[in-house]
């Protein structure tokens, strides 16, 4: 199973705010393709996001990934998701980028982060991807997992 944070992992951690107050973000289509390929190989996916935002809902729906939003304390929901899938933490990769991801990163079998992550995430990650969030880092992880499955 691969569990991801949204902002800063599937996005470049920027938010665009229009004069009407509507927010938008940029996501990598390449990351989306990588996640689709994992899903088709039977790898379970989930997104846990601190921000409750329709953008997260729309992107995750398009990618067919369950998402959990407005989660202040991510580790409890992370543990629940893994348990509901009858998996152990050793079978899970968590990819986060900031301090609210640290507990999940510590619990996961493998923790990953993007190259432009917060220094504390970089310090504890098992795997530091060579690309920044929203710019192909998730695809890099997906491609490596797909190669390992061959």
Secondary structure, 3 states (H helix, E strand, C coil): CEEECCCCCCECCCCEECCCCCEECCECHHHHHHHHHHHHCCCCEEEECCCCCHHHHHHHHHHCCEEECCCCCHHHHHHHHHHHCCCCHHHCEEEECCHHHHHHHHHCCEEEECCCCCHHHHHHCCEECCCCCCCCHHHHHHHHHHHHHC
